[in-house]
Amino acid sequence: MKTKIFLLLCFLLGMGFNTLSAQNGKDGTGTVQMHFYANEDQYWLPVICNDEIVDYLTGDGKNLEIHGRMHYEGGKMRSLIVTAQGTLESQLKKEVFTIHEQNRIYFDENEIINEFTAHTNAIGNMGTHLIISMIVTDFNSGTYDLIKAMCVPNSDKD
């Protein structure tokens, strides 16, 4: 999870700082949008069932579409909303998941992360349903608090 969050945010932040001049509005205020596909192995998510990691979802970059919206006020980034959707394959069971994720990141007046929430919903072709919500408590160390981590496996297809 740390790798996924770190790589996605670094990429978007780098793009955002390079496109600051492309904002609409006065005094560096506006919203910049980006649309791209994830790089190979950029997405990584543990599959947690009954408090145990039972598999991992990874992205190959071809099937995971990313959309980012960076909002600036007075030339400073105030928020970043990232949505990801597409298909991923689990490493062990080879189950193919359709995934929808939204991350919301808010910054203080010094452009330091003030709040970071992530919500993921993934449904597998073998019936597994994952719902994960978390708050990233320390971005630099990659620590987070799980709000919700639910896995509903389909026992008929195991």
C-alpha positions as CSV (number, residue, x, y, z in Angstrom):
1,M,0.0,0.0,0.0
2,K,2.9,2.4,0.8
3,T,4.4,1.9,-2.6
4,K,1.1,2.5,-4.4
5,I,0.3,5.7,-2.5
6,F,3.9,7.0,-2.8
7,L,4.4,6.4,-6.5
8,L,1.0,7.7,-7.5
9,L,1.3,10.9,-5.4
10,C,4.9,11.6,-6.5
11,F,3.9,11.3,-10.1
12,L,0.9,13.5,-9.8
13,L,2.7,16.1,-7.6
14,G,5.5,16.3,-10.1
15,M,3.1,16.8,-13.0
16,G,1.2,19.4,-10.9
17,F,4.2,21.5,-10.1
18,N,5.2,21.4,-13.8
19,T,1.7,22.5,-15.0
20,L,1.2,25.3,-12.5
21,S,1.4,27.9,-15.2
22,A,-1.4,26.2,-17.1
23,Q,-4.0,27.1,-14.5
24,N,-7.0,29.2,-15.3
25,G,-7.9,32.1,-13.0
26,K,-6.1,35.0,-11.4
27,D,-3.1,34.9,-9.0
28,G,-2.3,31.2,-9.5
29,T,-5.8,30.0,-8.6
30,G,-7.5,27.2,-10.6
31,T,-7.7,23.5,-11.2
32,V,-5.3,21.4,-13.3
33,Q,-6.6,18.1,-14.6
34,M,-4.6,15.1,-15.8
35,H,-5.5,11.8,-17.4
36,F,-3.1,8.9,-17.9
37,Y,-2.5,5.2,-17.4
38,A,-0.4,3.9,-14.5
39,N,3.1,2.8,-15.2
40,E,4.0,-1.0,-15.0
41,D,3.8,-2.3,-11.5
42,Q,2.9,1.1,-10.1
43,Y,-0.3,-0.1,-8.4
44,W,0.0,-2.5,-5.5
45,L,-2.8,-3.4,-2.9
46,P,-2.9,-6.3,-0.4
47,V,-6.1,-8.4,-0.4
48,I,-7.0,-8.7,3.3
49,C,-9.5,-11.4,4.3
50,N,-10.2,-12.2,8.0
51,D,-7.3,-9.9,9.1
52,E,-4.8,-11.9,6.9
53,I,-3.1,-10.9,3.7
54,V,-4.2,-13.6,1.3
55,D,-3.1,-12.1,-2.1
56,Y,-2.0,-8.9,-3.8
57,L,-3.4,-6.9,-6.6
58,T,-1.0,-5.4,-9.0
59,G,-1.3,-3.1,-12.0
60,D,0.4,-3.6,-15.4
61,G,-0.2,-0.1,-16.5
62,K,-2.3,-1.0,-19.5
63,N,-5.6,-1.5,-17.7
64,L,-5.5,1.1,-14.9
65,E,-6.7,4.6,-15.9
66,I,-5.8,7.5,-13.6
67,H,-7.5,10.9,-13.4
68,G,-6.1,13.7,-11.2
69,R,-7.5,17.1,-10.3
70,M,-5.1,19.5,-8.5
71,H,-6.6,22.7,-7.1
72,Y,-4.5,25.7,-6.5
73,E,-5.2,28.9,-4.5
74,G,-2.7,31.8,-4.6
75,G,-0.2,29.6,-6.5
76,K,-0.2,26.9,-3.8
77,M,-1.6,23.4,-4.1
78,R,-4.6,23.1,-1.8
79,S,-6.1,19.7,-2.8
80,L,-5.5,16.7,-5.0
81,I,-8.2,14.2,-5.9
82,V,-7.0,11.1,-7.7
83,T,-9.4,8.5,-9.1
84,A,-8.3,5.2,-10.6
85,Q,-10.3,2.6,-12.4
86,G,-9.7,-0.4,-14.5
87,T,-8.8,-4.1,-14.1
88,L,-6.0,-5.7,-12.0
89,E,-5.0,-9.3,-11.5
90,S,-4.3,-10.9,-8.2
91,Q,-0.8,-12.4,-7.9
92,L,-1.7,-15.7,-6.3
93,K,-5.2,-16.7,-7.4
94,K,-5.0,-14.9,-10.7
95,E,-8.5,-13.5,-10.1
96,V,-9.2,-10.4,-12.3
97,F,-10.6,-7.4,-10.4
98,T,-12.5,-4.4,-11.6
99,I,-11.3,-1.6,-9.3
100,H,-12.6,1.9,-8.5
101,E,-10.5,4.0,-6.1
102,Q,-10.6,7.6,-5.0
103,N,-7.8,9.3,-3.0
104,R,-8.3,12.8,-1.5
105,I,-5.3,14.8,-0.3
106,Y,-5.5,18.2,1.3
107,F,-2.6,20.5,1.9
108,D,-2.0,23.3,4.4
109,E,-0.8,26.8,3.5
110,N,2.8,25.5,3.3
111,E,1.7,22.7,0.8
112,I,2.3,20.0,3.4
113,I,-0.1,17.2,3.5
114,N,-2.8,17.9,6.0
115,E,-5.2,15.1,5.3
116,F,-5.0,12.0,3.1
117,T,-7.9,9.6,2.6
118,A,-8.1,6.6,0.3
119,H,-11.1,4.5,-0.6
120,T,-11.0,1.4,-2.8
121,N,-13.8,-0.9,-4.1
122,A,-12.7,-4.0,-6.1
123,I,-14.8,-6.8,-7.4
124,G,-13.2,-10.0,-8.8
125,N,-14.4,-12.3,-11.5
126,M,-14.3,-15.2,-9.0
127,G,-16.7,-13.3,-6.7
128,T,-14.3,-11.7,-4.2
129,H,-15.4,-8.2,-3.2
130,L,-12.9,-5.9,-1.5
131,I,-13.7,-2.6,0.2
132,I,-10.8,-0.7,1.8
133,S,-10.9,2.8,3.4
134,M,-8.0,4.4,5.2
135,I,-6.5,7.6,6.4
136,V,-2.8,8.0,5.8
137,T,-1.4,9.3,9.1
138,D,2.2,9.9,8.0
139,F,2.9,10.1,4.3
140,N,6.7,10.0,4.7
141,S,6.8,6.8,6.6
142,G,3.8,5.3,4.8
143,T,1.8,4.6,7.9
144,Y,-2.0,4.6,7.8
145,D,-5.1,3.8,9.9
146,L,-7.7,1.5,8.4
147,I,-11.2,2.8,8.6
148,K,-12.6,-0.2,6.9
149,A,-11.1,-3.3,5.4
150,M,-13.7,-5.8,4.2
151,C,-13.2,-8.9,2.0
152,V,-16.1,-11.1,0.9
153,P,-14.8,-14.2,-0.8
154,N,-17.0,-16.3,-3.0
155,S,-16.7,-19.8,-1.5
156,D,-18.5,-21.4,-4.5
157,K,-15.5,-20.5,-6.7
158,D,-12.5,-21.3,-4.5
